[in-house]
Amino acid sequence: MILTRRVANSTWLTVCRPPAVVRLHGLARRQADRGAAERAWNLAAAAAGLSPQNAAGSRAHTEGSGAALVGPAGTMMGVDLVPMERVTPRHAQAMLDAQEWDAVEGMGGIGAALAWGLKEAAAKAFGDPGRRFPAGLRIASGTNGFTVATQEEPSSCVLGRWELIGSLLCVWVLGAP
Amino acid sequence: MSVDPALVENGRLDPLVRRLVAEVLVVPVEQVTMSRALIADLGAESIDFLDLVFQLEEALGKRIPYTRWQSYVTERFGTGDLSQVITAEVVRDFAECEMRSE
C-alpha cells in the first residue's frame, strides 16, 4: 500500500507498507525497512517536483514499512513511523515528564505512541537524533496542536501532525512557515 | 532476578547481555557477538534500546532512568555514527557502570 499526499506547501509525505504484515527480525528487517524508506523517498521527491539539490527531507522505517517527508531545502521537518502496539505506558513514562504526559493523555489509546513519534520526528528535524531523543525535547499542547521544542531553545519549536495507517501511527513535524 | 556483582569480575556478564540483546531484538543469541553493531548489523531501533534498559533494570535489580543510557552513549561516542558503534560490548560496559554506581 502506498499513500502519498501533500502536507504543506511543496512538502509531500509518502508511506509505503507491504501488502501483509511480515514479521522480520535482525538484519533482514533492517534491509526491508530501508528499502521501503527509499521507495517512499523517491515517490515523495517525485511528488514534490524538487530537484535533489533543492530538496530536503526525513525518512522513517519500521516492520517493513517506510515513510518519507520531502520538501524545499531549508525546511525543518521530521517523520516517524510507530507500531501502535510497540509503545506501552512504561515506554511513555520513561520518556515523558508529568506535564508532557498531561499534554498527550487526552489522546486516549494513541497517546503513548503519539508522544514517542512526536519526539522521534522532532529529534530528526532538530538534528542529531541519536543524542537528542528523548530527553532533549519537550512536548506541549497549544491552540494549533502539539508542538515540540528543544530543552536548550524552548522558543524554537516544530508543529506535529499524525495519521493512523492500519497498525502504524505516522507522525511528522514541520517548522513554522 | 538480581545479578551478583561477582559476575563482572568473572566476565560472566557477557552471556547475560547477549541473551538480553537477543531477546529484545528477537534474533538467535548466536548472532549476538559482543562486537556486532546492534543497529547496523542486527536491526535495532530506538525503542529497542529502551527495552534493553528495561531488561537491564530487571536483571540488575535497580532502577535505571533511560537518560543515563543516553548520557553514557553521548559521553562515550561524541558525534560519531551511532548505528555503527553501539554493540553488546557497549551495553555490557554500561551495565557494569550501573552495577558499580549507587
Interface residues (C-beta under 8 A of the other chain):
Chain A: H25 G26 L27 A28 R29 R30 D33 T62 R86 V87 R90 H91 A94 M95 W116 E120 D128 G130 R131 F133 P134 A135
Chain B: L25 V26 V27 Q31 I39 A40 D41 L42 G43 E45 S46 I47 L50 V53 F54 P65 Y66 T67 Q70 V73 T74 T79 L82
